[in-house]
């Protein structure tokens, strides 16, 4: 019987023979690398990672790092993808392909300001690809700048949306029109191959799908993409929903290094600990949400709840006072403050939109 290790080495040899049987080309530094046509989209990304790792031991070509970053990106392993694309950019900072992939990776990590900076650099260089315009659309949808997002989305449509991104384009179009419900309802199971649609699908279906069906489907996807942080977020939410709090906590903690410097993750973990009654731990994570983040408002409100749960009314009131000044359109801070002070709530005040979000 052939062992797993033997079969693995055999695959590497076959892959190596296939790639190098193609006519080689030289990059700008004179290194011999396989042509782009050698890297078939049908080749498993995990195999590409293994093969590129072998090549990088002998030659740290920026193109090899780029190809491995691209494979990691397809595997939804965004931290390793980011590490590799940064190495590519260190050696070839102006490469259009490298910058485009880097911006896509940063979007997935939730580093939107950095992704926008790289996207603008590409735009100023004359790049007008549909992929770039989709990046802009995603960034501006995330910042709730719908008119700007709609403009870039239309430019992407004009340039010709790739087949693999058509469903995602339709999803974004519904979002910029303000119809988030239709956007979510339009996602089908066949769209789960797209990472953003996969995340949105499970987020929408969590309170709607039967528990067993949801569990089977998300575990099937996690077998394909074990490093996908957004699948893991939805898995942690599901475990919490069915009362498996210890398992949910482990998933959340496992998730943190997969989305480093992402304020939404620490906010959600802080909210989880507030619900669990572990208010001291909640405050540890809620305090990590930066003030410039769009999640800071929710972090402040949950800090007020945590202090109140701990019996520290004065500290809770101090946070609420700061919150009502910083976020005047969010009625939650004033309502909770008035309840603590024993004031009657005005019916008009209760109608204030607690989201406090604006659209362009």
ROSEMAR-5706 format. One record per residue (C-alpha): residue in one letter; x, y, z; residue number from 1. Coordinates in steps of 0.5 Angstrom, whole numbers, plus 500, padded with zeros to 3 digits. Layout:
ROSEMAR-5706
resn px py pz resi
a X Y Z NUM $
...
This chain:
ROSEMAR-5706
resn px py pz resi
x 500 500 500 1 $
x 503 507 498 2 $
x 504 512 504 3 $
x 501 519 504 4 $
x 508 521 504 5 $
x 510 518 498 6 $
x 504 520 494 7 $
x 505 527 497 8 $
x 512 527 494 9 $
x 509 524 488 10 $
x 504 530 487 11 $
x 510 535 488 12 $
x 514 531 482 13 $
x 509 531 477 14 $
x 507 538 479 15 $
x 514 540 478 16 $
x 515 536 471 17 $
x 509 539 469 18 $
x 511 547 470 19 $
x 518 546 468 20 $
x 516 543 462 21 $
x 513 549 459 22 $
x 517 554 456 23 $
x 521 558 461 24 $
x 521 566 461 25 $
x 526 571 465 26 $
x 523 576 470 27 $
x 527 583 471 28 $
x 532 580 475 29 $
x 534 575 470 30 $
x 531 569 474 31 $
x 528 563 470 32 $
x 521 562 472 33 $
x 515 558 469 34 $
x 510 563 465 35 $
x 504 565 467 36 $
x 500 560 463 37 $
x 503 554 467 38 $
x 499 556 473 39 $
x 492 553 471 40 $
x 486 555 475 41 $
x 484 548 476 42 $
x 491 546 480 43 $
x 489 546 487 44 $
x 491 552 491 45 $
x 494 548 497 46 $
x 499 544 492 47 $
x 501 551 489 48 $
x 503 553 496 49 $
x 507 547 497 50 $
x 510 547 490 51 $
x 512 555 491 52 $
x 515 553 498 53 $
x 520 548 495 54 $
x 522 553 490 55 $
x 523 559 495 56 $
x 528 555 499 57 $
x 532 556 493 58 $
x 530 562 490 59 $
x 526 568 494 60 $
x 523 571 487 61 $
x 518 576 489 62 $
x 514 573 483 63 $
x 514 566 487 64 $
x 512 570 493 65 $
x 506 573 489 66 $
x 504 566 487 67 $
x 504 563 494 68 $
x 500 569 496 69 $
x 495 568 491 70 $
x 494 561 493 71 $
x 494 563 500 72 $
x 488 568 498 73 $
x 484 563 494 74 $
x 485 558 501 75 $
x 482 564 505 76 $
x 488 564 509 77 $
x 489 572 509 78 $
x 495 572 514 79 $
x 500 568 510 80 $
x 497 571 504 81 $
x 499 578 507 82 $
x 506 576 509 83 $
x 508 573 502 84 $
x 505 579 498 85 $
x 509 584 503 86 $
x 515 580 501 87 $
x 513 581 494 88 $
x 512 589 494 89 $
x 519 590 498 90 $
x 522 587 492 91 $
x 518 590 487 92 $
x 514 596 490 93 $
x 511 598 483 94 $
x 508 592 481 95 $
x 501 593 479 96 $
x 499 585 480 97 $
x 502 585 487 98 $
x 499 592 489 99 $
x 492 589 486 100 $
x 492 583 490 101 $
x 495 586 496 102 $
x 489 591 496 103 $
x 484 585 496 104 $
x 488 581 501 105 $
x 487 588 506 106 $
x 480 588 504 107 $
x 479 581 507 108 $
x 483 583 513 109 $
x 478 589 514 110 $
x 484 594 513 111 $
x 480 598 509 112 $
x 484 605 510 113 $
x 491 601 507 114 $
x 487 597 502 115 $
x 484 604 499 116 $
x 491 607 499 117 $
x 494 602 495 118 $
x 487 602 490 119 $
x 488 609 489 120 $
x 496 608 488 121 $
x 493 603 482 122 $
x 488 608 480 123 $
x 493 614 479 124 $
x 498 609 475 125 $
x 492 608 470 126 $
x 489 602 472 127 $
x 482 601 470 128 $
x 481 594 471 129 $
x 474 591 474 130 $
x 477 588 479 131 $
x 480 595 482 132 $
x 473 598 481 133 $
x 470 592 485 134 $
x 475 593 491 135 $
x 473 601 491 136 $
x 466 599 491 137 $
x 467 594 497 138 $
x 471 599 501 139 $
x 466 605 500 140 $
x 460 600 502 141 $
x 464 598 508 142 $
x 464 605 510 143 $
x 457 607 508 144 $
x 459 611 502 145 $
x 454 609 498 146 $
x 454 614 492 147 $
x 461 613 491 148 $
x 461 606 492 149 $
x 455 606 486 150 $
x 460 610 482 151 $
x 465 605 482 152 $
x 461 599 481 153 $
x 458 602 475 154 $
x 465 603 472 155 $
x 466 596 474 156 $
x 460 594 470 157 $
x 462 598 464 158 $
x 469 595 464 159 $
x 466 588 464 160 $
x 465 584 471 161 $
x 468 577 471 162 $
x 464 571 471 163 $
x 466 569 478 164 $
x 464 576 480 165 $
x 458 577 477 166 $
x 454 575 483 167 $
x 458 579 488 168 $
x 457 585 483 169 $
x 449 584 484 170 $
x 450 583 491 171 $
x 454 590 492 172 $
x 449 593 487 173 $
x 443 591 492 174 $
x 447 594 498 175 $
x 448 601 495 176 $
x 441 601 493 177 $
x 439 601 500 178 $
x 436 594 499 179 $
x 440 590 504 180 $
x 435 584 505 181 $
x 434 583 497 182 $
x 442 583 497 183 $
x 442 577 503 184 $
x 436 573 500 185 $
x 439 573 493 186 $
x 445 569 495 187 $
x 445 562 493 188 $
x 449 556 496 189 $
x 452 556 489 190 $
x 455 562 491 191 $
x 459 560 497 192 $
x 465 559 493 193 $
x 466 567 493 194 $
x 469 569 500 195 $
x 465 575 501 196 $
x 458 572 499 197 $
x 460 566 503 198 $
x 460 570 509 199 $
x 454 574 508 200 $
x 450 568 507 201 $
x 452 565 513 202 $
x 451 571 517 203 $
x 444 572 514 204 $
x 442 564 515 205 $
x 444 564 522 206 $
x 437 566 525 207 $
x 433 563 519 208 $
x 436 556 517 209 $
x 434 550 521 210 $
x 440 548 526 211 $
x 442 541 523 212 $
x 442 544 516 213 $
x 446 550 518 214 $
x 451 546 522 215 $
x 452 541 516 216 $
x 453 546 511 217 $
x 458 551 515 218 $
x 462 545 517 219 $
x 462 542 510 220 $
x 465 549 508 221 $
x 470 549 514 222 $
x 473 543 511 223 $
x 474 546 505 224 $
x 477 553 508 225 $
x 479 552 515 226 $
x 483 558 515 227 $
x 477 563 513 228 $
x 476 567 519 229 $
x 469 569 517 230 $
x 466 562 517 231 $
x 469 561 524 232 $
x 466 568 526 233 $
x 459 565 524 234 $
x 461 558 527 235 $
x 462 561 533 236 $
x 456 565 533 237 $
x 452 559 532 238 $
x 455 555 538 239 $
x 453 561 542 240 $
x 446 561 539 241 $
x 445 553 541 242 $
x 448 554 548 243 $
x 455 552 547 244 $
x 459 557 550 245 $
x 465 554 552 246 $
x 466 552 544 247 $
x 464 558 542 248 $
x 469 562 546 249 $
x 475 557 543 250 $
x 473 559 536 251 $
x 473 566 538 252 $
x 480 566 541 253 $
x 482 562 535 254 $
x 480 567 530 255 $
x 483 573 533 256 $
x 490 571 530 257 $
x 487 570 523 258 $
x 484 577 523 259 $
x 489 581 527 260 $
x 488 589 528 261 $
x 481 588 526 262 $
x 477 592 531 263 $
x 470 588 529 264 $
x 473 582 532 265 $
x 475 584 538 266 $
x 468 588 539 267 $
x 465 582 538 268 $
x 469 578 543 269 $
x 467 583 548 270 $
x 460 583 546 271 $
x 460 576 547 272 $
x 463 576 554 273 $
x 458 582 556 274 $
x 453 576 554 275 $
x 456 571 558 276 $
x 457 576 564 277 $
x 464 576 564 278 $
x 465 583 564 279 $
x 472 584 566 280 $
x 474 580 560 281 $
x 469 584 556 282 $
x 472 590 558 283 $
x 479 588 556 284 $
x 477 587 549 285 $
x 472 593 548 286 $
x 478 597 550 287 $
x 482 595 544 288 $
x 477 598 539 289 $
x 481 604 536 290 $
x 477 611 537 291 $
x 478 612 529 292 $
x 474 605 528 293 $
x 467 605 526 294 $
x 466 600 531 295 $
x 468 605 537 296 $
x 461 607 538 297 $
x 458 600 539 298 $
x 465 598 544 299 $
x 463 604 548 300 $
x 456 602 549 301 $
x 458 595 551 302 $
x 463 598 556 303 $
x 457 602 559 304 $
x 453 596 560 305 $
x 459 592 563 306 $
x 461 597 568 307 $
x 453 597 570 308 $
x 453 589 570 309 $
x 459 590 575 310 $
x 455 595 579 311 $
x 460 601 577 312 $
x 454 606 576 313 $
x 459 612 576 314 $
x 463 609 571 315 $
x 458 607 567 316 $
x 455 614 567 317 $
x 461 617 565 318 $
x 462 613 559 319 $
x 455 614 557 320 $
x 456 622 558 321 $
x 462 621 553 322 $
x 458 617 548 323 $
x 452 622 548 324 $
x 457 627 546 325 $
x 461 624 541 326 $
x 455 620 538 327 $
x 449 625 538 328 $
x 445 621 533 329 $
x 445 615 537 330 $
x 439 615 542 331 $
x 442 609 546 332 $
x 447 613 550 333 $
x 441 618 552 334 $
x 436 613 553 335 $
x 440 608 558 336 $
x 443 614 562 337 $
x 436 617 563 338 $
x 434 610 566 339 $
x 440 610 570 340 $
x 438 617 573 341 $
x 431 615 574 342 $
x 428 620 568 343 $
x 422 618 564 344 $
x 424 617 557 345 $
x 421 622 552 346 $
x 417 618 546 347 $
x 420 622 541 348 $
x 427 620 544 349 $
x 425 613 543 350 $
x 424 614 536 351 $
x 431 616 535 352 $
x 435 612 530 353 $
x 440 608 534 354 $
x 445 606 528 355 $
x 447 614 527 356 $
x 449 612 520 357 $
x 449 617 515 358 $
x 449 615 507 359 $
x 453 620 502 360 $
